[in-house]
Amino acid sequence: MVKILQSEDPALAKAMRRDFSVADEVVQAVDEIISIVRADGDRGLCGLTRRFDGASLQPEDLRVTPDEIRTAYRMVDDKFLQALKTARDRIYEFHCRQISRSWLETGDEIITGQMVRPLERVGIYVPGGTAAYPSSVLMNALPAKAAGVKEIVMVTPPARNGTVNPHTLVAASEAGVTEIYRVGGAQAVAALAYGTEHIRKVDKITGPGNIYVTQAKQRVYGQVDIDMLAGPSEVFIIADTSIDPAFAAADMLAQAEHDPMAKAVLATPSWELAAGVRDELRRQLEKLPRQEVLAQSVEKGCLIVVTRDLEEAFGLANRFAPEHLEIMVANPWTWLGRVRNAGAVFLGAHTPVPVGDYAGGPNHVLPTGGTARFFSALGTDAFVKRINVMSCSPRGLLQIRDSIIDLAETEGLAAHAEAVRIRFEGGEKN
């Protein structure tokens, strides 16, 4: 049964808590896997792939061939391909609008600026095995392509027969992925971070995965950059009586089916709507597949909170800092300015989270677990680096000479001060 709590209830804080602690055995297992890949390279990768995915591969089999990609196109139907291209075009256009530009500020004597350069080689992780996630391919590869990354390397777990899902392969081709390797899990993250005989190391790793993949990304951070440490999916819905309770219930269940640890919270000032959503959750749940996952998620992670008013609901949402925030109220745009912390915002009764998951345009790789307080959605900025530029004429250096020398000497760095002072020995330079 889904809980309905008042905002003043002392039990609310515990009900909204998210615990993403990692068991010691997971950390130890990931460290062992990384060590094997670093020591044994491709041979270690193949052994781990047999162990975890049941696929028997040789090192030369790791890379997906052009022939396999051509075969994949023949295995998918036109309806899927058209849907994929529609999503691809919208996602790519959105991310092209995010591109940062280089700039220079040219003063009379001092020039400062910034060069924006794409990363050279990035790795994207796409869950696989028996499942297919072409949307994850698009969301990770297309921002990199828009940013100008030349080498986009995809890793994904193979099926037991060593194949990769054709929908995933077609998505990779359409998104501009340049290399594909049939390897998954923490071992794939290690291969991207440190390199093997067949897989050259990358500069950054992005993409979702299970707890082992997430832990591996955390362990290799510093050797390479990563996007974020993603936890279970979550949605926070703010609704009033202008909304059909069936819509809110459907959107809560859409998040609940991801994972038994998923979180779906509804905040509303209306007891009537709260009761209606709870009834709809029960009714809709009976008709859906994935009953085992849904039942656990609804029981543990679904919550309805009755607030004093909408202002309090937005305050609660900002403290929660959700991955997805749905604003389903009358005139939702008038409330957008209240949002301080969220991975993505969905406004209005006809903008459920799946719009962002698939074909809306904005990225669906979003901060979870409250990290929307300081992390942003994946975008083109994740695939570039900024290089500061400066140039002083003799007159320009003279303008700031004394400030530099004073600050350097305050910090006890005499050589820093002397590096400036020496340029003016014998008088001021023209």
The 8 nearest C-alpha neighbors of each residue, nearest first, counted from 0:
[[1, 298, 2, 297, 281, 277, 301, 280],
 [2, 0, 302, 301, 298, 277, 3, 297],
 [1, 3, 302, 303, 4, 0, 301, 304],
 [4, 2, 303, 304, 302, 1, 5, 305],
 [5, 3, 304, 305, 2, 303, 8, 6],
 [4, 6, 305, 8, 7, 304, 306, 3],
 [5, 7, 306, 8, 305, 304, 4, 11],
 [8, 6, 5, 9, 11, 306, 4, 10],
 [7, 9, 5, 10, 6, 11, 4, 12],
 [10, 8, 11, 7, 12, 13, 6, 5],
 [9, 11, 8, 13, 12, 14, 4, 7],
 [12, 10, 14, 13, 9, 8, 15, 4],
 [13, 11, 15, 14, 10, 16, 9, 8],
 [12, 14, 16, 15, 11, 10, 9, 17],
 [13, 15, 11, 12, 16, 10, 302, 300],
 [16, 14, 12, 13, 11, 17, 319, 302],
 [15, 17, 13, 14, 12, 18, 11, 319],
 [18, 16, 368, 19, 15, 262, 369, 14],
 [19, 17, 20, 16, 368, 21, 260, 230],
 [20, 18, 21, 17, 230, 368, 231, 22],
 [19, 21, 18, 22, 23, 17, 210, 230],
 [20, 22, 19, 23, 25, 26, 210, 214],
 [23, 21, 25, 24, 20, 26, 27, 19],
 [24, 22, 26, 25, 27, 21, 28, 20],
 [23, 25, 27, 22, 26, 28, 21, 29],
 [26, 24, 28, 22, 23, 27, 29, 21],
 [25, 27, 23, 29, 24, 28, 30, 22],
 [26, 28, 24, 30, 25, 29, 23, 31],
 [27, 29, 25, 31, 30, 26, 24, 32],
 [30, 28, 32, 26, 31, 27, 215, 25],
 [29, 31, 27, 33, 32, 28, 34, 26],
 [32, 30, 34, 28, 29, 33, 27, 35],
 [31, 33, 29, 35, 34, 30, 186, 28],
 [34, 32, 30, 36, 189, 35, 31, 29],
 [33, 35, 31, 37, 32, 36, 38, 30],
 [34, 36, 32, 38, 33, 37, 39, 43],
 [37, 35, 40, 33, 43, 39, 38, 34],
 [38, 36, 34, 35, 40, 39, 33, 193],
 [37, 39, 35, 36, 40, 34, 43, 33],
 [38, 40, 43, 36, 42, 35, 37, 41],
 [41, 39, 195, 36, 43, 42, 37, 38],
 [42, 40, 44, 43, 58, 195, 45, 196],
 [43, 41, 45, 44, 40, 39, 46, 58],
 [42, 44, 39, 46, 36, 41, 40, 45],
 [45, 43, 41, 47, 42, 46, 36, 48],
 [44, 46, 48, 42, 47, 43, 56, 41],
 [47, 45, 43, 49, 48, 44, 50, 42],
 [46, 48, 50, 44, 49, 45, 51, 43],
 [49, 47, 45, 52, 51, 50, 46, 54],
 [50, 48, 53, 54, 46, 55, 47, 52],
 [49, 51, 47, 48, 53, 52, 46, 54],
 [50, 52, 48, 49, 53, 47, 54, 184],
 [53, 51, 48, 54, 49, 159, 50, 158],
 [52, 54, 49, 159, 50, 51, 48, 55],
 [55, 53, 159, 49, 161, 52, 160, 48],
 [54, 56, 49, 53, 161, 57, 45, 48],
 [57, 55, 45, 60, 54, 58, 61, 161],
 [56, 58, 60, 59, 45, 61, 55, 42],
 [59, 57, 60, 41, 61, 56, 42, 45],
 [58, 60, 57, 61, 62, 197, 56, 41],
 [61, 59, 57, 58, 62, 56, 63, 181],
 [62, 60, 180, 181, 58, 59, 63, 56],
 [61, 63, 180, 60, 179, 64, 181, 59],
 [64, 62, 179, 180, 67, 61, 181, 65],
 [63, 65, 67, 66, 62, 68, 179, 60],
 [66, 64, 68, 67, 69, 63, 70, 62],
 [65, 67, 69, 64, 68, 70, 63, 71],
 [68, 66, 70, 64, 65, 69, 71, 63],
 [67, 69, 71, 65, 70, 66, 168, 72],
 [68, 70, 66, 72, 71, 67, 65, 73],
 [71, 69, 67, 73, 68, 72, 66, 74],
 [70, 72, 165, 68, 74, 73, 69, 67],
 [71, 73, 69, 74, 70, 75, 169, 68],
 [74, 72, 70, 71, 75, 69, 76, 165],
 [73, 75, 71, 72, 165, 70, 76, 166],
 [76, 74, 72, 73, 166, 71, 79, 77],
 [75, 77, 78, 79, 80, 74, 73, 72],
 [76, 78, 80, 79, 81, 75, 82, 72],
 [77, 79, 81, 80, 76, 82, 75, 83],
 [80, 78, 82, 77, 81, 76, 83, 75],
 [81, 79, 77, 83, 82, 78, 84, 76],
 [80, 82, 84, 78, 83, 79, 77, 85],
 [83, 81, 79, 85, 80, 84, 78, 86],
 [82, 84, 80, 86, 81, 85, 87, 79],
 [85, 83, 87, 81, 86, 82, 88, 80],
 [86, 84, 82, 88, 83, 87, 81, 89],
 [85, 87, 358, 83, 89, 84, 88, 90],
 [88, 86, 84, 90, 85, 89, 91, 83],
 [89, 87, 91, 85, 86, 90, 84, 92],
 [88, 90, 360, 92, 86, 91, 87, 93],
 [89, 91, 360, 93, 87, 92, 88, 86],
 [92, 90, 88, 94, 93, 89, 141, 87],
 [93, 91, 95, 89, 94, 90, 88, 96],
 [94, 92, 90, 91, 96, 95, 360, 89],
 [93, 95, 97, 96, 91, 92, 142, 379],
 [94, 96, 92, 97, 145, 93, 98, 91],
 [97, 95, 94, 93, 98, 92, 99, 91],
 [98, 96, 94, 95, 379, 99, 93, 378],
 [97, 99, 95, 96, 379, 146, 100, 380],
 [100, 98, 97, 115, 101, 380, 379, 146],
 [101, 99, 115, 102, 98, 114, 113, 116],
 [100, 102, 114, 115, 113, 99, 103, 112],
 [103, 101, 112, 113, 100, 114, 104, 115],
 [102, 104, 112, 111, 105, 113, 110, 101],
 [105, 103, 111, 112, 110, 106, 102, 109],
 [104, 106, 110, 103, 107, 111, 109, 108],
 [107, 105, 109, 108, 110, 104, 111, 395],
 [106, 108, 109, 105, 395, 110, 392, 394],
 [107, 109, 395, 392, 106, 391, 394, 110],
 [110, 108, 391, 395, 106, 390, 107, 392],
 [109, 111, 105, 390, 389, 106, 104, 391],
 [112, 110, 389, 104, 388, 103, 390, 109],
 [113, 111, 103, 388, 102, 104, 387, 389],
 [112, 114, 387, 102, 388, 101, 386, 385],
 [113, 115, 101, 386, 385, 116, 387, 102],
 [116, 114, 385, 101, 384, 100, 386, 113],
 [115, 117, 384, 383, 114, 385, 118, 386],
 [118, 116, 383, 148, 147, 382, 146, 384],
 [119, 117, 383, 382, 148, 120, 116, 384],
 [118, 120, 148, 149, 117, 150, 121, 202],
 [119, 121, 150, 201, 202, 118, 151, 148],
 [122, 120, 203, 201, 151, 202, 204, 152],
 [123, 121, 152, 204, 153, 151, 201, 203],
 [124, 122, 153, 205, 206, 204, 152, 139],
 [123, 125, 206, 154, 153, 155, 205, 207],
 [124, 126, 155, 135, 206, 127, 154, 136],
 [127, 125, 155, 208, 156, 124, 132, 207],
 [128, 126, 156, 130, 155, 131, 129, 125],
 [127, 129, 158, 157, 156, 130, 126, 163],
 [128, 130, 158, 127, 131, 164, 157, 159],
 [131, 129, 127, 128, 132, 126, 164, 158],
 [132, 130, 127, 167, 133, 164, 166, 129],
 [131, 133, 134, 135, 167, 126, 130, 136],
 [134, 132, 167, 136, 135, 170, 131, 166],
 [133, 135, 137, 136, 132, 357, 138, 356],
 [136, 134, 138, 133, 137, 132, 139, 125],
 [135, 137, 133, 134, 139, 138, 140, 171],
 [138, 136, 134, 140, 135, 141, 139, 174],
 [137, 139, 135, 136, 362, 140, 141, 134],
 [140, 138, 136, 137, 141, 135, 142, 123],
 [139, 141, 143, 137, 142, 136, 138, 174],
 [140, 142, 144, 143, 137, 91, 174, 139],
 [143, 141, 379, 145, 144, 378, 94, 140],
 [144, 142, 146, 140, 141, 148, 145, 382],
 [143, 145, 141, 147, 146, 142, 148, 140],
 [146, 144, 142, 95, 147, 143, 141, 94],
 [145, 147, 143, 379, 144, 148, 117, 142],
 [148, 146, 144, 145, 117, 149, 143, 118],
 [149, 147, 143, 144, 117, 119, 118, 150],
 [148, 150, 119, 147, 151, 120, 144, 118],
 [149, 151, 120, 148, 177, 152, 119, 121],
 [152, 150, 176, 121, 177, 122, 120, 149],
 [153, 151, 122, 178, 179, 177, 121, 123],
 [154, 152, 179, 123, 122, 124, 178, 180],
 [155, 153, 180, 124, 182, 179, 181, 183],
 [154, 156, 183, 125, 182, 181, 127, 126],
 [155, 157, 183, 182, 127, 128, 181, 126],
 [158, 156, 128, 163, 161, 181, 162, 182],
 [157, 159, 128, 161, 160, 162, 129, 163],
 [158, 160, 54, 53, 161, 52, 157, 162],
 [161, 159, 158, 162, 54, 157, 55, 53],
 [162, 160, 157, 54, 158, 159, 163, 55],
 [161, 163, 157, 158, 160, 164, 159, 181],
 [164, 162, 157, 165, 158, 181, 161, 168],
 [163, 165, 167, 166, 131, 168, 162, 127],
 [166, 164, 71, 168, 167, 169, 163, 74],
 [167, 165, 169, 168, 164, 170, 133, 75],
 [168, 166, 133, 170, 165, 164, 169, 131],
 [167, 169, 165, 171, 170, 166, 68, 172],
 [170, 168, 172, 166, 171, 167, 72, 165],
 [169, 171, 173, 167, 168, 133, 172, 174],
 [172, 170, 168, 174, 176, 169, 173, 136],
 [171, 173, 169, 170, 175, 174, 176, 168],
 [172, 174, 170, 171, 175, 169, 84, 87],
 [175, 173, 171, 172, 141, 176, 137, 170],
 [174, 176, 172, 173, 177, 171, 144, 140],
 [175, 177, 151, 171, 172, 174, 178, 152],
 [176, 178, 151, 150, 152, 175, 179, 172],
 [179, 177, 152, 176, 153, 151, 180, 62],
 [180, 178, 153, 63, 62, 154, 152, 181],
 [179, 181, 62, 154, 61, 182, 63, 153],
 [182, 180, 157, 155, 61, 156, 154, 62],
 [181, 183, 156, 155, 187, 154, 180, 157],
 [184, 182, 156, 187, 155, 154, 186, 185],
 [183, 185, 186, 212, 187, 211, 188, 156],
 [184, 186, 212, 188, 215, 187, 211, 189],
 [185, 187, 189, 184, 188, 32, 190, 33],
 [188, 186, 183, 190, 189, 185, 184, 182],
 [187, 189, 185, 191, 186, 190, 192, 215],
 [190, 188, 186, 192, 187, 33, 191, 193],
 [191, 189, 194, 187, 193, 188, 192, 195],
 [192, 190, 200, 188, 189, 194, 201, 193],
 [191, 193, 189, 200, 190, 223, 194, 201],
 [194, 192, 200, 190, 191, 189, 37, 195],
 [193, 195, 200, 199, 190, 198, 191, 192],
 [194, 196, 40, 198, 197, 41, 190, 199],
 [195, 197, 198, 41, 40, 194, 199, 58],
 [198, 196, 195, 199, 41, 58, 59, 61],
 [199, 197, 195, 194, 196, 200, 190, 191],
 [200, 198, 194, 195, 197, 201, 191, 196],
 [199, 201, 194, 191, 192, 193, 198, 190],
 [202, 200, 121, 120, 191, 203, 122, 192],
 [201, 203, 223, 121, 120, 224, 118, 200],
 [202, 204, 224, 121, 223, 225, 201, 122],
 [205, 203, 122, 225, 123, 121, 224, 226],
 [206, 204, 123, 226, 225, 124, 122, 203],
 [205, 207, 124, 123, 125, 139, 208, 204],
 [208, 206, 124, 229, 125, 126, 205, 209],
 [209, 207, 212, 126, 213, 210, 206, 125],
 [208, 210, 212, 211, 213, 207, 184, 126],
 [209, 211, 213, 212, 214, 208, 25, 21],
 [212, 210, 214, 213, 209, 185, 215, 29],
 [211, 213, 185, 215, 208, 209, 184, 214],
 [214, 212, 210, 216, 215, 211, 228, 208],
 [213, 215, 217, 211, 216, 212, 210, 218],
 [214, 216, 218, 212, 185, 217, 213, 29],
 [217, 215, 213, 219, 214, 218, 220, 212],
 [216, 218, 214, 220, 215, 219, 213, 228],
 [217, 219, 215, 216, 220, 214, 30, 29],
 [220, 218, 216, 222, 217, 221, 215, 223],
 [221, 219, 217, 223, 222, 224, 218, 216],
 [222, 220, 223, 219, 224, 218, 225, 217],
 [221, 223, 220, 219, 192, 224, 193, 202],
 [224, 222, 221, 203, 202, 220, 192, 219],
 [223, 225, 203, 220, 221, 202, 204, 222],
 [226, 224, 204, 203, 205, 227, 220, 223],
 [225, 227, 205, 204, 224, 381, 377, 228],
 [228, 226, 225, 229, 366, 205, 374, 365],
 [229, 227, 213, 230, 217, 226, 216, 366],
 [230, 228, 367, 227, 366, 207, 213, 231],
 [229, 231, 367, 368, 232, 228, 19, 210],
 [232, 230, 261, 260, 233, 258, 229, 367],
 [231, 233, 261, 254, 230, 262, 257, 367],
 [234, 232, 262, 263, 261, 322, 254, 323],
 [233, 235, 323, 263, 324, 321, 322, 264],
 [234, 236, 264, 324, 265, 263, 321, 323],
 [237, 235, 265, 325, 324, 326, 264, 266],
 [236, 238, 266, 326, 327, 267, 265, 325],
 [239, 237, 327, 328, 267, 236, 326, 266],
 [238, 240, 328, 241, 267, 242, 269, 268],
 [239, 241, 242, 272, 269, 238, 328, 243],
 [240, 242, 239, 329, 328, 243, 238, 327],
 [243, 241, 240, 244, 239, 327, 238, 348],
 [242, 244, 245, 246, 241, 247, 240, 348],
 [245, 243, 276, 247, 246, 275, 242, 248],
 [244, 246, 248, 243, 247, 279, 249, 276],
 [247, 245, 249, 244, 248, 243, 250, 242],
 [248, 246, 250, 244, 249, 245, 251, 276],
 [247, 249, 251, 245, 280, 276, 250, 246],
 [250, 248, 252, 246, 247, 251, 245, 253],
 [251, 249, 253, 247, 252, 248, 246, 351],
 [250, 252, 248, 263, 253, 249, 254, 255],
 [251, 253, 255, 249, 254, 250, 256, 248],
 [254, 252, 250, 251, 255, 256, 249, 257],
 [255, 253, 252, 251, 256, 257, 233, 232],
 [254, 256, 252, 296, 261, 257, 253, 293],
 [255, 257, 293, 254, 258, 253, 252, 292],
 [258, 256, 255, 254, 261, 232, 259, 253],
 [257, 259, 261, 260, 256, 292, 255, 231],
 [260, 258, 296, 292, 295, 261, 293, 255],
 [259, 261, 258, 231, 296, 262, 300, 299],
 [262, 260, 232, 231, 258, 255, 233, 259],
 [261, 263, 300, 233, 301, 234, 232, 260],
 [264, 262, 301, 234, 251, 233, 235, 300],
 [263, 265, 235, 302, 303, 301, 236, 234],
 [264, 266, 236, 303, 235, 237, 304, 302],
 [267, 265, 304, 237, 312, 305, 303, 236],
 [268, 266, 305, 238, 269, 306, 239, 237],
 [267, 269, 306, 308, 305, 307, 309, 270],
 [270, 268, 271, 272, 267, 273, 305, 239],
 [271, 269, 273, 272, 274, 305, 268, 267],
 [270, 272, 269, 274, 273, 275, 240, 276],
 [271, 273, 275, 269, 274, 270, 276, 240],
 [274, 272, 270, 276, 275, 271, 269, 277],
 [275, 273, 277, 271, 272, 276, 270, 278],
 [276, 274, 272, 278, 277, 273, 244, 271],
 [275, 277, 244, 279, 273, 278, 248, 274],
 [276, 278, 280, 274, 279, 275, 273, 281],
 [279, 277, 275, 281, 276, 280, 274, 282],
 [280, 278, 276, 282, 281, 277, 245, 248],
 [281, 279, 277, 248, 283, 278, 282, 284],
 [280, 282, 278, 284, 279, 283, 277, 285],
 [281, 283, 279, 280, 284, 285, 278, 286],
 [284, 282, 280, 285, 286, 281, 279, 287],
 [283, 285, 281, 286, 287, 282, 280, 252],
 [286, 284, 283, 282, 287, 281, 290, 288],
 [287, 285, 284, 283, 288, 282, 290, 281],
 [286, 288, 284, 285, 289, 290, 283, 293],
 [287, 289, 290, 286, 293, 285, 284, 291],
 [290, 288, 291, 292, 293, 287, 256, 294],
 [289, 291, 293, 288, 292, 294, 287, 284],
 [290, 292, 294, 293, 289, 295, 259, 288],
 [293, 291, 259, 295, 290, 294, 289, 256],
 [292, 294, 290, 296, 256, 295, 291, 255],
 [293, 295, 297, 291, 296, 292, 290, 298],
 [296, 294, 298, 259, 292, 293, 297, 299],
 [295, 297, 259, 293, 300, 299, 255, 298],
 [298, 296, 301, 294, 300, 295, 299, 293],
 [297, 299, 295, 296, 300, 294, 1, 0],
 [300, 298, 296, 297, 295, 301, 260, 259],
 [299, 301, 262, 296, 297, 261, 263, 298],
 [302, 300, 263, 297, 264, 262, 1, 299],
 [301, 303, 264, 2, 1, 265, 263, 3],
 [304, 302, 3, 265, 264, 266, 2, 4],
 [305, 303, 266, 4, 5, 3, 265, 6],
 [304, 306, 5, 267, 268, 266, 6, 4],
 [307, 305, 268, 6, 308, 267, 312, 311],
 [306, 308, 268, 311, 305, 309, 6, 312],
 [309, 307, 268, 306, 310, 311, 312, 267],
 [310, 308, 312, 311, 313, 268, 267, 306],
 [311, 309, 313, 312, 308, 314, 307, 337],
 [310, 312, 314, 309, 313, 308, 306, 315],
 [313, 311, 309, 315, 310, 314, 266, 306],
 [314, 312, 316, 310, 315, 311, 317, 309],
 [313, 315, 311, 317, 316, 312, 310, 318],
 [314, 316, 312, 318, 313, 317, 311, 319],
 [317, 315, 313, 319, 314, 318, 320, 312],
 [318, 316, 320, 340, 314, 319, 315, 339],
 [317, 319, 315, 316, 320, 314, 340, 369],
 [318, 320, 316, 317, 321, 369, 315, 15],
 [321, 319, 369, 340, 317, 341, 371, 318],
 [322, 320, 341, 323, 319, 369, 235, 324],
 [321, 323, 342, 367, 366, 233, 341, 365],
 [324, 322, 234, 343, 321, 342, 344, 235],
 [323, 325, 344, 235, 234, 236, 321, 345],
 [326, 324, 345, 236, 344, 346, 327, 237],
 [325, 327, 346, 237, 328, 331, 347, 236],
 [328, 326, 238, 347, 348, 237, 325, 346],
 [329, 327, 238, 239, 331, 326, 330, 241],
 [328, 330, 331, 241, 327, 239, 347, 242],
 [331, 329, 332, 333, 328, 334, 347, 327],
 [332, 330, 328, 333, 334, 329, 346, 347],
 [333, 331, 335, 334, 330, 346, 336, 347],
 [332, 334, 331, 335, 330, 336, 337, 329],
 [335, 333, 332, 331, 336, 337, 330, 338],
 [336, 334, 332, 337, 338, 333, 331, 326],
 [335, 337, 338, 334, 333, 339, 332, 331],
 [338, 336, 335, 334, 339, 313, 314, 310],
 [339, 337, 336, 335, 340, 317, 313, 341],
 [338, 340, 317, 337, 341, 336, 372, 320],
 [339, 341, 320, 317, 372, 371, 338, 342],
 [342, 340, 320, 321, 371, 343, 322, 324],
 [341, 343, 322, 365, 371, 366, 376, 323],
 [344, 342, 323, 341, 324, 322, 345, 365],
 [343, 345, 324, 325, 323, 346, 341, 342],
 [346, 344, 325, 350, 324, 326, 351, 343],
 [347, 345, 326, 331, 325, 350, 327, 344],
 [346, 348, 327, 349, 350, 331, 326, 328],
 [347, 349, 327, 350, 242, 346, 351, 246],
 [350, 348, 347, 351, 346, 246, 327, 345],
 [349, 351, 345, 347, 348, 346, 354, 352],
 [352, 350, 353, 354, 349, 250, 345, 325],
 [351, 353, 354, 355, 356, 350, 345, 323],
 [354, 352, 356, 355, 351, 357, 253, 350],
 [355, 353, 359, 352, 356, 357, 351, 358],
 [354, 356, 359, 353, 352, 357, 363, 361],
 [357, 355, 353, 363, 354, 352, 358, 134],
 [356, 358, 355, 354, 134, 353, 359, 86],
 [357, 359, 86, 360, 354, 355, 89, 356],
 [358, 360, 355, 354, 361, 357, 89, 90],
 [359, 361, 90, 89, 93, 358, 362, 355],
 [362, 360, 359, 355, 90, 93, 363, 94],
 [361, 363, 364, 138, 377, 360, 376, 355],
 [362, 364, 356, 365, 355, 138, 361, 376],
 [365, 363, 377, 362, 376, 138, 366, 206],
 [364, 366, 376, 342, 363, 322, 377, 367],
 [367, 365, 371, 370, 322, 342, 374, 376],
 [368, 366, 322, 369, 370, 230, 229, 321],
 [367, 369, 370, 230, 17, 321, 366, 322],
 [368, 370, 320, 371, 367, 319, 321, 372],
 [369, 371, 372, 366, 368, 367, 374, 373],
 [370, 372, 374, 366, 341, 373, 369, 320],
 [373, 371, 370, 340, 320, 369, 374, 341],
 [372, 374, 371, 370, 375, 340, 369, 366],
 [375, 373, 371, 370, 366, 372, 376, 227],
 [376, 374, 342, 371, 377, 366, 365, 373],
 [375, 377, 365, 342, 364, 378, 366, 362],
 [376, 378, 364, 362, 365, 375, 381, 226],
 [379, 377, 380, 142, 381, 376, 94, 362],
 [378, 380, 142, 146, 381, 382, 98, 143],
 [381, 379, 382, 378, 383, 98, 99, 97],
 [382, 380, 379, 378, 383, 377, 226, 143],
 [383, 381, 380, 379, 143, 118, 117, 146],
 [384, 382, 117, 118, 380, 116, 381, 115],
 [383, 385, 116, 115, 117, 386, 118, 382],
 [386, 384, 115, 114, 113, 116, 387, 383],
 [385, 387, 114, 113, 115, 388, 384, 116],
 [386, 388, 113, 112, 114, 385, 389, 111],
 [389, 387, 112, 113, 111, 386, 114, 390],
 [390, 388, 111, 110, 112, 387, 391, 109],
 [389, 391, 110, 109, 111, 392, 388, 108],
 [392, 390, 109, 395, 396, 108, 393, 110],
 [391, 393, 395, 394, 108, 396, 109, 390],
 [394, 392, 396, 395, 428, 429, 397, 391],
 [395, 393, 397, 392, 396, 108, 429, 398],
 [394, 396, 108, 392, 391, 109, 398, 397],
 [397, 395, 393, 398, 394, 391, 399, 400],
 [396, 398, 400, 394, 395, 399, 393, 401],
 [399, 397, 395, 396, 400, 394, 401, 402],
 [398, 400, 402, 397, 396, 401, 403, 395],
 [401, 399, 397, 403, 402, 396, 398, 404],
 [400, 402, 404, 403, 399, 405, 397, 398],
 [403, 401, 405, 399, 400, 404, 406, 407],
 [402, 404, 400, 406, 401, 405, 407, 399],
 [405, 403, 416, 401, 407, 406, 402, 408],
 [406, 404, 402, 408, 407, 403, 401, 409],
 [405, 407, 409, 403, 408, 404, 402, 410],
 [408, 406, 404, 410, 412, 409, 416, 405],
 [407, 409, 411, 410, 405, 406, 412, 413],
 [410, 408, 406, 407, 411, 405, 412, 404],
 [409, 411, 407, 408, 412, 406, 413, 405],
 [410, 412, 408, 409, 413, 407, 406, 414],
 [413, 411, 407, 415, 408, 410, 414, 416],
 [412, 414, 416, 415, 408, 411, 417, 407],
 [415, 413, 417, 416, 412, 418, 407, 419],
 [414, 416, 418, 413, 412, 417, 407, 419],
 [415, 417, 404, 413, 414, 407, 418, 419],
 [416, 418, 420, 414, 419, 415, 421, 413],
 [419, 417, 415, 416, 421, 420, 414, 422],
 [418, 420, 417, 416, 421, 422, 400, 415],
 [419, 421, 417, 422, 423, 418, 416, 424],
 [422, 420, 424, 423, 419, 417, 418, 416],
 [421, 423, 420, 419, 424, 418, 428, 427],
 [422, 424, 427, 421, 426, 420, 425, 428],
 [425, 423, 421, 426, 422, 420, 427, 428],
 [424, 426, 423, 427, 428, 422, 421, 420],
 [427, 425, 424, 423, 428, 422, 429, 421],
 [426, 428, 423, 429, 425, 424, 397, 393],
 [429, 427, 393, 423, 426, 394, 422, 397],
 [428, 393, 394, 427, 392, 397, 426, 395]]
